[in-house]
Amino acid sequence: MEFFEAVKNRRSIRALEDEAVVPDEEVVEIVKSALNHTPTAFNGQETRVAILFGKHHKQLWDDAEKIARDKNPVDFERTQQRIQGFRNGHGTVLFFQDREVIEGLQNKMPHLRDALEAWAHQNQGMLQYVIWTGLEEVGYAASLQHIDIDIRPEWNIPENWKIIAQMPFGKQAQPAIEKEIIPVEKKLVVLK
């Protein structure tokens, strides 16, 4: 699949199946390439990722369900359905910021403190999009989530890594919803 075809096809898919569309090693290679080649402000390279497969993936969503249920026991059905769709997937990409790197840059350039914080979030967005599009390109469905989760000690995540988002992925188990696209003339200005 060509890059812009993957860009067009990428959608938030929340109902997933635990089927390996490509070998897990190929997912790892997509993530490695994205980490190495997605730009960061001042080449800070503060973006970090963990990939969970198998029991670790399932544990993440079991824990997330418990946390979500404890926070909102009354109106939990929709959240439970979504979490079950994520749990049914093949894996999850966890996105982090290395706070030591960001704070180091802020200490070197205090006049850019707030901007560096904003740029760190932009760096995250670029990395998330590159990985999401890479997963789409090989045939995986995914979505980006911001759910409270537990970081288990056995995952060996350094304490200075701050969790930003989760991207459950797997074989698509629901039809993609067509999205309405605002005419480009309302979103683009070209000056020559």
C-alpha positions in Angstrom: 0.0 0.0 0.0 1.4 3.4 -0.9 1.8 6.0 1.9 -1.1 8.3 1.0 -3.4 5.3 0.6 -2.6 4.3 4.1 -3.2 8.0 5.2 -6.7 7.9 3.6 -7.6 4.4 5.0 -6.5 5.1 8.6 -9.5 5.3 10.9 -10.2 4.8 14.6 -11.1 1.2 14.9 -12.1 0.2 18.4 -13.3 -3.4 17.8 -10.3 -5.6 17.2 -9.4 -9.3 16.9 -6.3 -11.0 18.2 -4.9 -12.1 14.9 -1.4 -11.4 13.7 -1.7 -9.7 10.4 2.1 -9.6 10.1 4.8 -11.2 12.3 5.2 -9.3 15.6 8.8 -8.5 14.6 7.4 -6.4 11.7 5.4 -4.3 14.2 8.6 -3.9 16.2 10.5 -2.7 13.1 7.7 -0.2 12.3 8.1 1.3 15.8 11.9 1.3 15.7 11.9 3.1 12.3 9.3 5.6 13.6 11.3 6.3 16.8 14.5 6.8 14.8 13.1 8.9 12.0 10.2 11.0 13.3 11.4 14.5 14.0 11.7 16.0 17.5 12.4 19.6 18.5 16.1 20.3 18.8 16.6 16.5 18.0 15.7 15.9 21.6 14.5 12.4 20.9 12.4 12.3 24.1 9.7 10.1 22.6 9.6 6.6 24.1 7.5 3.5 23.3 6.7 0.1 24.8 4.9 -2.6 22.7 2.8 -5.1 24.6 1.8 -8.4 23.1 0.1 -11.5 24.5 -0.5 -11.6 28.3 1.0 -8.1 28.8 -1.5 -6.6 26.3 -4.4 -8.4 28.0 -3.2 -7.4 31.5 -3.1 -3.7 30.4 -6.7 -3.7 29.4 -7.8 -5.8 32.4 -6.2 -3.2 34.6 -7.7 -0.3 32.6 -11.2 -1.8 32.9 -10.8 -2.1 36.7 -9.6 1.5 37.0 -12.4 2.8 34.7 -15.0 0.8 36.6 -13.8 2.2 40.0 -13.9 5.8 38.6 -17.4 5.5 37.0 -19.4 2.4 38.3 -22.8 3.9 37.3 -22.4 4.5 33.6 -19.8 1.9 32.6 -21.4 -0.1 29.8 -20.0 1.9 26.8 -16.6 2.1 28.3 -16.6 -1.6 29.1 -17.5 -2.4 25.4 -14.7 -0.2 24.1 -12.1 -1.7 26.5 -13.3 -5.2 25.5 -12.7 -4.2 21.9 -9.1 -3.1 22.8 -8.5 -6.2 24.9 -9.6 -8.4 22.0 -6.8 -7.0 19.9 -3.3 -8.3 19.1 -1.2 -5.8 21.0 -0.9 -2.2 22.3 1.7 0.4 21.7 2.3 2.6 24.7 3.6 6.2 24.1 5.7 8.0 26.7 7.7 11.2 27.1 11.1 11.0 28.7 10.8 13.8 31.2 14.5 13.9 31.9 15.2 14.8 28.3 12.5 17.5 28.2 13.6 19.0 31.5 17.2 18.9 30.4 16.3 20.9 27.3 14.3 23.3 29.4 17.3 23.9 31.7 19.5 24.6 28.7 17.0 27.0 27.2 14.8 28.4 30.0 13.5 31.1 27.6 11.8 28.2 25.7 10.4 26.3 28.7 6.8 26.5 27.7 7.5 26.1 24.0 9.5 22.9 24.6 6.6 21.5 26.5 4.2 22.2 23.6 6.8 20.9 21.1 7.1 17.7 23.1 3.4 17.1 22.6 3.7 17.8 18.9 6.6 15.3 18.7 4.3 12.8 20.3 1.6 13.5 17.8 3.9 13.0 14.9 5.3 9.7 16.3 1.8 8.4 17.0 0.6 9.2 13.5 3.7 7.7 11.8 3.2 4.4 13.8 -0.6 4.4 13.2 -0.1 4.9 9.5 2.6 2.2 9.5 0.3 -0.2 11.2 -2.4 0.6 8.7 0.0 0.1 5.8 0.6 -3.5 6.9 -3.1 -4.3 7.5 -3.6 -3.6 11.2 -6.5 -1.5 12.5 -5.9 0.7 15.5 -7.1 3.7 17.6 -5.4 6.2 19.9 -6.6 6.1 23.5 -6.0 8.2 26.6 -7.2 5.9 29.4 -5.8 5.6 32.9 -3.6 2.6 33.1 -1.2 0.9 35.5 2.4 0.5 34.5 3.4 -2.9 35.8 6.9 -3.3 37.3 7.6 -6.3 35.1 7.4 -4.1 32.0 10.6 -2.3 33.1 9.4 1.2 32.2 11.7 3.8 33.7 10.1 6.1 36.2 11.0 9.2 34.2 8.9 8.0 31.3 5.5 9.7 31.5 2.6 7.9 29.8 0.9 9.9 27.1 -1.4 7.5 25.1 -2.2 3.9 24.2 -2.7 2.5 20.7 -4.4 -0.9 20.7 -4.1 -2.7 17.4 -5.3 -5.9 15.8 -7.3 -7.3 12.9 -10.3 -5.0 12.1 -13.5 -6.4 13.7 -15.9 -3.6 12.7 -16.5 -1.7 9.4 -14.7 1.5 9.0 -17.0 4.5 9.3 -16.8 7.0 6.4 -15.8 10.3 7.7 -17.2 13.6 6.4 -14.4 15.7 4.8 -14.8 19.4 4.7 -14.0 20.8 1.3 -10.3 21.5 1.0 -11.1 25.0 -0.3 -12.3 25.8 3.3 -9.1 24.5 4.9 -6.3 25.6 2.5 -4.8 28.9 1.4 -2.2 28.8 -1.4 -0.1 31.9 -2.1 2.2 32.1 -5.1 
